[in-house]
Amino acid sequence: MLLIRPVLDVAKSLPLLIGTLVLGHGNDWQWIGLVATAVTVFVGISHCLTSRYRVTATQVEWHTGLLLRKQRAVPRDRIRTVDVMSEPKHRLFSLAAVRIGTGRHSHGKGPGKDELVLDAVTGAEAQRLRTLLLHRKPVEAAGVETGPPERLVAAVDKRWLRYAPFTLSGIAVVGATVGTLYHFVHELHLDPVRYGPLRELAQQYTAAPTWLVVLTAAVGLLVVVSVLSVGGYVLSFWNFRLTREDGGTLHIRRGLVTTRSVSIEEERLRGVEVKEPLPLRMVGGAKCVAVAAGLREGKGADKGGGLLLPPAPLGRVHEVAADVLGEDVATVPLVRHPRRALTRRLTRAVTGVLLFAAALFLLAWIDFLPAWPWQAALVLLPLAVLVGWDRYRTLGHALAGRYLVTRSGSLARTTVAVRRDKLTGIVVHRSFFQRRAGLITIVTPIAAGKGHYHVVDVDESDGLVLADHTVPGLLSPFLVAEAES
């Protein structure tokens, strides 16, 4: 890290260096950037030289700093996650970063108050710490570098690359790239179509028919998005392996350039979530995410560390979910919701399109827009009806062994199975329109995943019975009081 840290600090200080050298050329201002960069590099080097940690019988301690001392301690009995990540800067010297956390969520970019980061230790030391801390081994066993035996649950298949273009991750990359380039070109007051090959290309497109231009642009965008999506899939999920260790721990490894290792104690597992976004569902794909206490909630489950299987065939996803939970709950028959729920979905979908068209009509009426936008918006009505019907067709719930299973969504269909004995309560929700339709929504709070899951728009009497059976005895006093009144 004494070789890596100064290079990274200088790279972060490049904007300041360039600004002071260009703007301060010939005066004393140019020294400000040099001094600031030197201080940054010195602080980084002192951090590497003074960082120390130790594992005692009760806690993990870490301290660092030369001028400003920092100390942090995490009790061992509160440790819930030990994530091992190895970025290219680490892999260059066979190092890794170990994140030790207690499971409390961190909303910032840096580590949370209860998270301790050891950056960087050797790869063997990282695995030793994971085994030592997660499996509650005594400190005397610190010399053991290998974990308990493992059984393979799932591994990535090269044929699954065909699902990558349907994850839409490439669209986000293209959008961010185009936005950055546009902002850069706009700030420099440049017009790219006036120069070189872009000018000739613009002239050819100007002379071509409109339909050909649109078709060519769509095909080009599709190719670019597909290539980027496949590249992102390879970088994120290559070498993916889900294993089960003796002692009740799920171990997830993945990554090509940046590798990551996440461990989930099965006693913290509260269920699984099968996600089927519409593009992925159209080709028979899905992905599986763990609902577990203690996992950090980042920008999505992938970054939160709970991904049990990347985009893969739906049948394989169901097999992994059954293996992880010990029960086949993802394929159980679900109870359909009443037709009144269909009416609510159709009404909401159609109303949204009509309100959008009405807003465009008002803008056209005051001559702010032409008339065709609001007319074109009405074309979306059949699509809205189709989405509303699909949302209703997706709705369903069931009690399967120890689990409550609920499914909802159309553009992003989700099937969730959560442990009934781990729920922290039951919430019965009824809006004004639900009361008129005789429907309720059952909310199941749980200290894991999103924190709560919904059984949406179920019949009032059936929903109360479902809630009472989900957590037996919890709702009974309220039901008795309602009957007596």
C-alpha positions in Angstrom: 0.0 0.0 0.0 3.0 2.3 0.4 3.4 2.0 -3.4 -0.3 2.2 -4.2 -1.6 4.9 -1.8 0.6 7.8 -3.0 -0.3 7.1 -6.6 -4.0 7.2 -5.8 -3.7 10.3 -3.7 -1.8 12.1 -6.5 -4.5 11.0 -9.0 -7.2 12.4 -6.8 -5.3 15.7 -6.5 -4.8 16.1 -10.3 -7.7 18.6 -10.8 -6.2 20.8 -8.0 -2.7 20.4 -9.4 -3.7 21.2 -13.0 -5.8 24.2 -11.8 -3.0 25.8 -9.7 -0.3 25.2 -12.3 -2.3 26.7 -15.1 -4.0 29.5 -13.3 -1.1 30.2 -10.9 1.7 30.1 -13.5 4.3 32.7 -12.7 3.1 33.6 -9.2 2.9 32.0 -5.8 -0.5 30.3 -6.3 1.2 27.4 -8.1 2.7 26.3 -4.8 -0.6 25.9 -3.1 -1.5 22.8 -5.2 1.9 21.3 -4.7 1.8 21.8 -0.9 -1.8 20.5 -0.7 -0.8 17.4 -2.7 2.3 16.8 -0.6 0.2 17.0 2.6 -2.4 14.5 1.1 0.3 12.0 0.2 2.0 12.4 3.6 -1.3 11.7 5.4 -1.9 8.6 3.2 1.5 7.2 3.9 1.2 7.9 7.6 -2.1 6.1 7.6 -0.5 3.0 6.1 2.5 3.1 8.5 0.5 3.6 11.7 -2.5 1.3 11.0 -2.7 -1.6 13.6 -5.5 -4.1 14.5 -6.0 -6.9 16.9 -8.6 -9.5 17.7 -9.3 -10.1 21.4 -11.7 -12.5 23.0 -14.4 -9.8 23.0 -13.8 -7.4 20.2 -11.9 -6.3 17.1 -9.8 -3.2 17.6 -8.2 -0.9 15.0 -6.3 2.3 15.4 -4.3 4.6 13.0 -3.0 8.1 12.6 0.1 10.1 13.3 -1.0 13.6 14.2 -4.7 12.7 14.6 -5.2 9.4 16.2 -8.3 7.3 15.3 -9.5 4.3 17.2 -12.5 2.0 16.6 -13.7 -1.2 18.2 -16.4 -3.7 17.1 -17.7 -6.2 19.7 -17.3 -9.8 18.3 -20.8 -10.9 19.4 -22.3 -8.1 17.3 -20.4 -8.9 14.1 -22.8 -9.9 11.3 -20.8 -9.5 8.1 -17.2 -10.0 7.1 -16.9 -9.0 3.5 -13.7 -9.6 1.6 -13.1 -7.4 -1.5 -10.1 -7.3 -3.7 -9.9 -4.4 -6.2 -7.2 -4.3 -8.9 -5.0 -2.2 -6.7 -5.2 -5.0 -4.1 -4.8 -7.9 -6.5 -1.6 -6.4 -7.9 0.1 -7.3 -4.6 -2.2 -10.2 -3.5 -4.0 -8.0 -0.9 -7.6 -7.6 0.1 -9.9 -5.2 2.0 -11.9 -6.7 4.9 -15.1 -5.0 5.9 -16.3 -6.0 9.4 -19.8 -4.9 10.2 -22.6 -5.3 12.7 -25.4 -5.1 10.1 -26.5 -1.5 10.8 -27.3 0.3 7.6 -24.9 3.0 6.3 -26.5 5.7 4.2 -23.4 7.5 3.3 -20.6 6.7 0.9 -18.1 5.8 3.6 -18.3 3.0 6.3 -20.9 3.3 9.0 -20.2 3.9 12.6 -20.3 0.2 13.4 -18.3 -0.9 10.4 -14.5 -1.5 10.6 -12.5 -1.6 7.4 -9.0 -3.2 7.3 -7.4 -1.9 4.0 -5.3 -3.8 3.2 -4.3 -7.2 4.5 -2.9 -10.3 2.7 -5.4 -12.6 1.0 -4.6 -15.4 3.4 -5.1 -13.1 6.4 -8.5 -11.9 5.0 -9.7 -15.5 4.8 -8.4 -16.3 8.2 -10.2 -13.3 9.7 -13.4 -14.3 8.0 -13.3 -17.8 9.4 -12.2 -16.5 12.9 -14.9 -13.9 13.2 -17.9 -15.4 11.5 -17.6 -18.9 12.9 -17.0 -17.5 16.4 -13.6 -19.3 16.8 -11.5 -18.6 19.8 -8.5 -16.3 19.4 -6.2 -19.3 19.9 -7.4 -20.6 16.6 -6.0 -17.6 14.8 -3.5 -19.6 12.9 -6.1 -21.5 11.0 -6.3 -20.0 7.5 -8.8 -22.4 5.9 -12.5 -22.4 6.6 -14.8 -25.3 7.1 -15.6 -27.7 4.2 -17.9 -26.2 1.6 -20.7 -27.7 -0.7 -21.3 -26.0 -4.0 -24.9 -24.7 -4.4 -24.6 -22.8 -7.6 -22.0 -21.5 -10.1 -22.3 -19.2 -13.0 -22.8 -20.8 -16.4 -21.3 -19.2 -19.6 -24.6 -19.7 -21.4 -26.2 -17.2 -19.0 -24.5 -14.4 -20.9 -27.5 -14.4 -23.1 -29.5 -12.8 -20.3 -27.1 -9.9 -20.0 -28.7 -7.6 -22.7 -32.1 -7.9 -21.0 -30.8 -6.6 -17.6 -30.8 -3.0 -19.1 -27.6 -2.3 -17.2 -26.0 -1.1 -20.5 -28.7 1.6 -20.9 -27.6 3.2 -17.6 -23.9 3.2 -18.8 -24.9 4.7 -22.2 -27.0 7.3 -20.6 -24.3 8.3 -18.1 -21.6 8.4 -20.8 -23.8 10.5 -23.2 -24.7 12.9 -20.4 -21.1 13.4 -19.3 -19.9 13.9 -22.9 -22.7 16.4 -23.6 -22.0 18.4 -20.5 -18.3 18.5 -21.4 -18.9 19.6 -25.0 -21.5 22.2 -23.9 -19.0 23.7 -21.3 -16.4 24.0 -24.1 -18.9 25.5 -26.5 -18.1 22.9 -29.2 -20.3 21.4 -31.9 -18.9 17.9 -32.7 -20.8 17.6 -36.0 -18.7 20.4 -37.5 -15.5 18.4 -37.3 -14.0 15.3 -39.1 -15.9 12.1 -39.6 -18.9 13.3 -37.5 -19.6 16.1 -40.0 -19.6 13.6 -42.9 -21.8 11.2 -40.9 -24.3 14.0 -40.1 -24.5 15.0 -43.7 -25.3 11.4 -44.8 -28.0 11.1 -42.1 -29.5 14.5 -43.2 -29.8 13.3 -46.7 -31.3 9.8 -45.7 -35.0 9.2 -45.2 -36.3 9.7 -41.6 -37.3 6.1 -41.1 -33.9 4.9 -42.1 -32.2 7.3 -39.7 -34.5 6.1 -36.8 -34.0 2.4 -37.7 -30.2 2.8 -37.9 -30.0 4.7 -34.6 -32.2 2.1 -32.8 -30.1 -0.8 -34.1 -26.8 1.0 -33.2 -28.1 1.7 -29.7 -29.3 -1.9 -29.3 -25.8 -3.2 -30.3 -24.0 -0.8 -27.9 -26.3 -1.5 -25.0 -26.0 -5.3 -25.6 -22.2 -5.2 -25.7 -22.0 -3.0 -22.5 -24.5 -5.2 -20.7 -22.5 -8.4 -21.5 -19.3 -6.6 -20.4 -20.9 -5.6 -17.1 -22.2 -9.1 -16.5 -18.7 -10.6 -17.1 -17.1 -8.0 -14.8 -19.6 -8.4 -12.0 -20.6 -12.0 -12.0 -17.8 -14.0 -13.6 -16.4 -16.7 -11.3 -19.7 -16.5 -9.3 -19.9 -19.3 -6.8 -22.5 -19.9 -4.0 -21.4 -22.5 -1.5 -22.7 -23.7 1.9 -20.1 -24.2 4.6 -20.5 -26.7 7.5 -21.7 -24.8 10.4 -24.5 -23.0 8.5 -23.0 -20.2 6.4 -23.6 -19.3 2.8 -20.5 -18.0 1.0 -20.8 -15.9 -2.1 -17.8 -15.2 -4.4 -17.9 -13.2 -7.6 -16.1 -10.7 -9.8 -13.5 -10.7 -12.6 -11.4 -7.6 -12.0 -12.7 -6.7 -8.6 -13.4 -9.8 -6.6 -15.8 -9.9 -3.7 -16.5 -12.5 -1.0 -19.7 -12.2 1.2 -20.8 -14.6 3.9 -24.3 -14.9 5.2 -25.0 -16.9 8.4 -28.1 -19.0 7.7 -29.5 -18.1 11.2 -29.7 -14.5 9.8 -31.5 -15.6 6.6 -35.1 -14.5 6.7 -36.1 -15.5 3.2 -35.4 -15.0 -0.5 -36.6 -12.6 -3.2 -37.0 -13.7 -6.9 -36.9 -10.7 -9.2 -38.2 -10.9 -12.7 -37.9 -7.5 -14.5 -40.0 -7.4 -17.6 -37.2 -7.7 -20.2 -35.6 -10.5 -18.3 -39.0 -12.2 -17.8 -39.7 -12.1 -21.5 -36.7 -14.4 -22.1 -37.4 -16.7 -19.1 -34.8 -15.2 -16.8 -34.7 -14.0 -13.2 -32.3 -13.4 -10.3 -32.4 -14.4 -6.7 -31.6 -12.2 -3.7 -31.3 -13.1 0.0 -33.5 -11.4 2.6 -31.1 -11.5 5.5 -30.5 -9.5 8.6 -27.3 -7.5 8.8 -26.6 -7.0 5.0 -25.8 -3.5 4.0 -28.5 -1.9 1.9 -26.7 -0.2 -1.0 -27.9 0.9 -4.4 -29.6 -2.3 -5.1 -29.2 -5.8 -3.8 -26.2 -6.4 -6.0 -24.2 -3.9 -4.1 -25.8 -4.8 -0.8 -24.1 -8.2 -1.0 -27.2 -10.4 -0.9 -27.2 -11.7 -4.5 -27.7 -15.5 -4.4 -27.8 -15.9 -8.2 -27.2 -13.5 -11.0 -29.6 -13.3 -14.0 -30.2 -17.0 -14.9 -32.9 -19.3 -16.1 -36.0 -19.1 -14.0 -36.0 -22.8 -13.2 -32.4 -22.6 -11.9 -33.4 -19.6 -9.8 -36.2 -21.6 -8.2 -33.8 -24.6 -7.5 -31.3 -22.3 -5.8 -34.1 -20.7 -3.7 -35.3 -24.1 -2.6 -31.8 -25.2 -1.8 -31.1 -22.1 0.3 -34.3 -22.2 2.2 -34.6 -25.9 2.6 -38.2 -25.7 1.2 -39.6 -25.3 -2.3 -41.6 -22.2 -1.7 -41.0 -20.2 -5.0 -43.2 -22.5 -7.1 -46.1 -23.1 -4.7 -49.6 -22.3 -6.1 -50.6 -18.8 -5.1 -54.1 -17.7 -4.1 -55.6 -15.3 -6.6 -56.8 -11.9 -5.5 -60.5 -10.8 -6.1 -61.6 -9.1 -9.3 -62.0 -5.8 -7.4 -58.2 -5.7 -7.3 -58.3 -5.8 -11.2 -60.6 -2.8 -11.2 -58.2 -0.8 -9.0 -55.2 -1.6 -11.3 -57.0 -0.8 -14.5 -58.4 2.4 -13.0 -55.0 3.6 -11.8 -53.2 2.7 -15.0 -55.8 4.4 -17.3 -56.1 7.5 -15.0 -52.4 8.1 -15.1 -52.4 8.2 -18.9 -55.5 10.4 -19.0 -54.0 12.9 -16.5 -50.8 13.0 -18.6 -52.8 13.6 -21.8 -54.8 16.3 -20.1 -51.7 18.1 -19.0 -50.4 18.0 -22.5 -53.7 19.2 -23.8 -53.7 22.2 -21.5 -50.2 23.1 -22.7 -51.4 22.9 -26.3 -54.5 25.0 -25.5 -52.3 27.8 -24.3 -50.1 27.4 -27.4 -47.1 26.2 -25.5 -47.0 22.8 -27.3 -48.5 21.6 -30.6 -51.6 19.4 -30.6 -49.9 16.1 -31.5 -48.3 15.3 -28.1 -51.6 14.9 -26.2 -53.0 12.9 -29.1 -50.0 10.7 -29.1 -50.4 10.2 -25.3 -53.8 8.7 -25.8 -52.2 5.9 -27.9 -50.7 4.7 -24.6 -54.2 3.8 -23.3 -54.2 0.2 -24.6 -50.7 -0.3 -23.2 -51.9 1.0 -19.8 -54.8 -1.5 -19.8 -52.4 -4.3 -20.7 -50.0 -3.3 -17.8 -52.9 -3.1 -15.4 -54.2 -6.5 -16.4 -50.7 -8.0 -16.0 -50.3 -6.4 -12.6 -53.5 -8.1 -11.5 -52.5 -11.4 -13.0 -49.3 -11.3 -11.0 -50.9 -10.7 -7.6 -50.9 -13.7 -5.3 -50.0 -15.1 -1.9 -49.7 -18.3 0.0 -48.6 -19.9 3.3 -46.0 -22.5 2.6 -44.5 -24.2 5.6 -42.5 -21.7 7.6 -42.9 -19.0 4.9 -45.3 -16.4 3.7 -45.1 -16.0 0.0 -46.3 -12.9 -1.8 -46.0 -11.8 -5.4 -46.7 -8.5 -7.1 -45.5 -6.1 -9.9 -45.6 -6.1 -13.7 -42.6 -4.1 -15.0 -40.6 -5.4 -12.0 -42.3 -8.6 -10.9 -41.1 -9.8 -7.5 -41.9 -13.0 -5.5 -40.9 -12.9 -1.9 -40.8 -15.7 0.7 -40.2 -14.5 4.3 -40.0 -16.5 7.5 -43.3 -16.2 9.5 -41.6 -16.7 12.8 -39.2 -13.9 12.2 -41.8 -11.2 11.5 -41.9 -8.3 14.0 -45.6 -7.7 13.7 -48.6 -7.4 11.3 -49.9 -4.1 9.9 -53.4 -4.0 8.3 -53.6 -1.1 5.9 -56.8 0.3 4.2 -56.9 3.4 2.1 -60.2 5.2 1.4 -60.7 3.5 -2.0 -59.7 0.1 -0.5 -62.5 0.5 2.1 -65.0 1.2 -0.6 -63.8 -1.9 -2.5 -63.7 -4.2 0.6 -59.9 -4.7 0.2 -57.0 -4.5 2.5 -53.2 -4.6 2.3 -51.3 -6.8 4.8 -47.8 -5.4 5.6 -45.3 -7.7 7.2 -42.5 -5.9 9.0 -39.2 -7.8 9.3 -35.7 -6.8 10.4 -34.1 -7.7 7.1 -34.1 -6.7 3.4 -36.4 -3.8 2.7 -37.8 -3.9 6.2 -41.4 -4.8 5.2 -43.2 -6.7 2.5 -46.8 -6.4 1.2 -49.8 -8.6 0.4 -51.6 -6.1 -1.8 -55.4 -5.7 -2.3 -56.6 -8.9 -0.8 -60.2 -9.5 0.2 -60.9 -8.0 3.7 -62.1 -11.2 5.4 -59.5 -13.4 3.6 -56.7 -10.9 4.4 -57.6 -10.9 8.1 -57.5 -14.7 8.2 -54.2 -14.7 6.3 -52.8 -12.2 8.8 -54.0 -14.3 11.8 -52.5 -17.5 10.3 -49.2 -15.8 9.4 -48.4 -14.9 13.0 -50.9 -17.1 15.0 -52.4 -15.3 18.0 -51.1 -11.9 17.3 -54.2 -10.5 15.6 -56.8 -12.7 17.5 -57.6 -10.1 20.3 -58.4 -7.5 17.6 -60.6 -9.9 15.7 -62.5 -10.9 18.8 -63.1 -7.2 19.7 -64.3 -6.5 16.2 -66.7 -9.4 16.3 -68.1 -8.4 19.7 -68.7 -4.8 18.6 
